Amino acid sequence: MSFESLGLSQPVLQALALKEYRDATPIQSQAIPTLLQGRDLLGIAQTGTGKTAAFMLPSIDRLAASKKRPQPRTCRMLVLAPTRELASQIAESARAYARFSHMSVATVFGGTSINKNRQDVSRGVDILVATPGRLIDLIEQGYLMLRGVEILVLDEADQMLDLGFIHALKAIVKLLPAQRQSLFFSATMPKAIRELADRFLTNPAQVAVTPAATTVERIDQYVTFVQQAEKPALLTIMLRVGFGEKGNMDRVLIFSRTKHGADRIVKQLNASGIASNAIHGNKSQPQRERA
């Protein structure tokens, strides 16, 4: 199904055309018409299904149609994400989709300057993407109010609960206007998510999709048995072949059991002429973004 057939506005369609997106994914086809009507929604969708566009595109349209402007220290759309990386990705997509709709977008999350966060929200922002902890910091310090929120999105709700954000979420929702559109997305539907949805969603529409193929189904897998001492040399050889003229590697993601191990691998690969970087809990936000 094409995006043009879903009832989206011309500015949003123009932004999609710029990214060469023409056909909607299943969750986008199901969710967008419903969200354009202003209904609450409970979506069961994994990463890779296109759920960010599914909630962001109709939300941008609804915000633009109301022609309101955010008041100082408020936002009109609040997107809550469990991690700073996901928040950054959502905000990047929002900026691209809102390019011709003249919407302001800001992110607030830990690991960055709270003074910059204060500046970003001081004049008011249309779309705010946040992690719960930093959002509560700004609220408690008096730099942000949620009275102007028209649309709430809770993304990766099951991961939110796994990370222990349940009490923070309940505290945030209590500060929101009763009249709002609320959207919950989760890869799974445990009892706690269902209870949260029953509490905060009003007669929600429900959509459930799975990716056409999981990551495991889309890639070839190989196992090599090797002595511990030989692992660094084998990894270096495999990468050199893969990045060579006859190889098929462009970018590679390597998982390490420990943060120290990740740093050791990076040092080894860089010494071998293979540009690499590490990302883990001890890295600052600028270091994460550079990686």
Secondary structure, DSSP 8 states (H G I E B T S, - for coil): -BGGGGT--HHHHHHHHHTT--B--HHHHHHHHHHHTT--EEEE--TTS-HHHHHHHHHHHHHHHHT----TT-EEEEEE-SSHHHHHHHHHHHHHHTTTTT--EEEE-TTS-HHHHHHHHHT-EEEEEE-HHHHHHHHHTTS---TT--EEEE-SHHHHHHTT-HHHHHHHHHTS-SS-EEEEEESS--HHHHHHHHHH-SS-EEEE---SS-HHHHS--------GGGHHHHHHHHHHHHHSTT---S------SSHHHHHHHHHHHHHTT------STTS-HHHHHH-
